[in-house]
C-alpha cells in the first residue's frame, strides 16, 4: 500500500506544482521540482513515513532518471551545428566551472570550520545526485550528506540563476543554459528548458559533462581538501 501511495503523491504533487508554476508565469521561486519536493517532505513528516520506505517505493521513478538524462541528447542533437561552433570555449568553461565549483565549496566549508568528512561530501555538490553519491562514497564522504548538498545547490541555483544572468547581462540562451546545467545540475536544467529548448539542450550537456569532469578532478584534488 505504501508503494502505491508514494508513487501517487510523487506524481500528484509534481503535476500540481506544474500548474502552480504556470499560473505564476514560471517564476523561479515556483519551480515545480522544488515545490513538489517540499510538499513530499511535509507529507512524509506529517504521516511519519520514513524516507527509506518512501525511496524504496519510488524506485521505478528513480530508475527512469537514467533514460530521462539520456533523452537530453535529442534536443542537443537538434543544436549540433551550434555545438560544433562553440565546442572549444565550452570545454574550457566546463573545466573552469567544474574546478571553481569544487574549490569554492571546499574553501567556504573550510572557512566555516567543517570537518574533513563533511568537506568530502560537499565537494561534488554541483553534479547530479547518483554521481555525487558515488564520488562521495569512493573518496570517504557520506553519500546521504552529499545528496543533501546536491539538493541545496540545485534549489538555490534554480532560484537565483535568472537574477544572476540579468545582473551580469548574459543574454545568449546557449550560455545561460550551459551555466545553469554546470552549476545546478538537474534543477538548473529544468529551469533552462523553461527559458528555451536551446538553453535546455546545453544545460543537459553541461550537467552530463560536469559529472564526468568532477569525477576526474576530485580524486586529483583530494590533497587540497583540508
C-alpha positions in Angstrom: 0.0 0.0 0.0 2.8 2.4 0.9 4.3 1.8 -2.6 1.2 3.0 -4.4 0.7 5.9 -2.0 4.3 7.1 -2.6 4.0 7.0 -6.3 0.7 8.8 -6.3 1.9 11.7 -4.1 5.1 12.0 -6.2 3.2 12.3 -9.5 0.3 14.2 -7.9 2.4 16.9 -6.2 4.6 17.3 -9.3 1.6 17.9 -11.6 0.1 20.3 -9.1 3.4 22.1 -8.8 3.5 22.5 -12.6 0.0 24.1 -12.6 1.1 26.5 -9.8 4.3 27.3 -11.8 2.4 28.0 -15.0 -0.1 30.3 -13.2 2.9 32.1 -11.7 4.5 32.7 -15.2 7.3 30.1 -14.4 8.7 32.2 -11.6 11.9 30.6 -10.4 10.6 30.6 -6.8 7.8 28.3 -8.1 10.0 25.7 -9.7 7.9 22.5 -10.0 10.6 20.1 -8.7 11.3 22.4 -5.7 7.6 22.8 -4.8 6.9 19.1 -5.2 9.9 18.2 -3.1 8.8 20.4 -0.2 5.3 19.0 -0.5 6.5 15.5 -0.3 8.8 16.2 2.6 5.9 17.8 4.6 3.7 14.8 3.8 6.3 12.3 4.9 6.9 14.2 8.2 3.2 14.6 8.8 2.3 11.0 8.2 5.5 9.8 10.0 6.7 7.8 6.9 10.4 7.1 7.0 12.3 8.4 3.9 13.9 5.0 3.4 10.4 3.4 2.9 9.4 6.2 0.5 12.6 6.0 -1.5 12.2 2.2 -1.8 8.6 2.6 -3.0 9.5 5.1 -5.8 12.5 3.2 -7.2 10.8 2.8 -10.6 10.7 6.6 -10.8 14.3 6.9 -9.7 15.3 4.3 -12.3 13.8 6.4 -15.0 16.2 9.3 -14.2 18.8 7.5 -16.3 16.8 7.2 -19.5 15.4 10.7 -18.9 19.0 12.1 -18.7 19.9 10.3 -21.9 16.8 11.8 -23.5 18.5 15.2 -23.2 20.6 14.1 -26.2 17.7 14.7 -28.6 17.3 18.4 -28.2 21.1 18.7 -28.2 21.3 16.8 -31.5 19.0 19.4 -33.0 21.6 22.0 -32.0 24.6 20.1 -33.4 25.6 22.9 -35.7 25.8 25.4 -32.8 27.7 22.8 -30.7 30.4 22.3 -33.2 30.9 26.1 -33.5 31.3 26.6 -29.7 32.8 23.3 -28.6 36.3 24.6 -27.7 35.1 27.5 -25.5 32.5 25.2 -23.9 35.2 22.7 -22.9 37.2 25.5 -21.4 34.2 26.7 -19.5 33.5 23.2 -18.3 37.0 22.7 -16.8 37.0 26.2 -15.2 33.4 25.8 -13.9 34.0 22.3 -12.5 37.2 23.3 -10.7 35.6 26.5 -9.4 32.6 24.6 -8.1 34.7 22.1 -6.2 37.2 24.7 -4.9 34.6 27.2 -3.8 32.6 24.6 -1.9 35.6 23.3 -0.1 37.0 26.8 0.6 33.8 28.1 2.1 33.2 24.9 4.0 36.7 25.0 5.5 36.2 28.7 6.4 33.2 27.7 8.4 35.2 25.1 10.2 33.6 22.0 8.7 35.4 18.8 9.3 37.2 16.6 6.7 34.3 14.1 6.2 31.8 16.9 5.5 34.1 18.6 3.1 34.5 15.3 1.2 30.7 15.2 0.9 30.4 18.8 -0.1 33.0 18.7 -2.9 30.7 17.0 -5.5 27.7 19.3 -4.8 27.3 20.6 -8.3 26.7 17.2 -10.1 23.5 15.1 -10.2 22.6 13.0 -7.2 23.7 9.5 -8.3 27.1 10.7 -9.4 27.6 12.8 -6.3 26.7 9.8 -4.1 29.2 7.6 -5.9 32.0 10.1 -5.8 31.4 10.9 -2.1 31.4 7.2 -1.2 34.6 6.5 -3.1 36.6 9.3 -1.5 35.4 8.6 2.0 32.5 11.1 2.4 28.9 10.4 3.3 26.6 9.7 0.3 23.5 10.8 2.2 25.1 14.1 3.2 26.3 14.6 -0.4 22.6 14.2 -1.5 21.6 17.0 0.8 24.2 19.3 -0.5 23.3 18.5 -4.1 19.6 19.3 -3.5 20.5 22.6 -1.8 22.8 23.5 -4.7 20.1 22.7 -7.2 17.4 24.6 -5.4 19.5 27.7 -4.9 20.8 27.6 -8.5 17.3 27.2 -10.0 16.0 30.2 -8.0 18.9 32.7 -8.4 20.1 31.8 -11.9 17.8 34.2 -13.6 18.7 37.1 -11.4 22.4 36.4 -11.8 22.1 36.3 -15.6 20.3 39.7 -15.5 22.9 41.3 -13.2 25.7 40.0 -15.4 23.8 41.0 -18.6 24.0 37.5 -20.1 21.5 37.3 -23.0 22.6 34.3 -25.0 20.4 31.3 -24.2 23.2 28.9 -25.0 25.4 30.5 -22.4 22.5 30.7 -19.9 21.7 27.0 -20.3 25.3 25.8 -20.1 25.9 27.8 -16.9 22.7 26.5 -15.3 23.4 22.9 -16.1 27.1 23.3 -15.0 26.3 24.9 -11.6 22.8 23.5 -10.7 22.6 20.1 -12.4 19.1 18.7 -12.9 17.1 21.5 -11.3 19.1 24.0 -13.3 18.5 22.1 -16.5 14.8 22.0 -15.8 14.8 25.8 -15.3 16.8 26.2 -18.5 14.2 24.3 -20.5 11.7 26.9 -19.2 13.8 29.5 -21.0 14.1 27.8 -24.3 14.9 24.4 -25.9 18.3 25.8 -26.9 19.1 26.7 -23.2 17.8 23.3 -22.0 19.8 21.4 -24.6 23.1 22.9 -23.5 22.2 22.7 -19.8 21.7 19.0 -20.3 25.1 18.8 -22.0 26.8 20.7 -19.2 25.1 18.6 -16.5 26.4 15.3 -18.1 29.9 16.6 -18.8 30.2 18.1 -15.4 29.5 14.8 -13.8 32.4 13.3 -15.8 34.7 16.2 -15.2 34.0 16.3 -11.4 34.6 12.5 -11.1 38.0 13.1 -12.7 39.0 16.2 -10.8 38.0 15.4 -7.2 40.4 12.4 -6.8 43.2 14.5 -8.3 42.4 17.4 -5.9 42.0 15.3 -2.7 45.3 16.5 -1.4 43.9 20.1 -1.4 41.0 19.3 0.8 41.9 20.2 4.4 
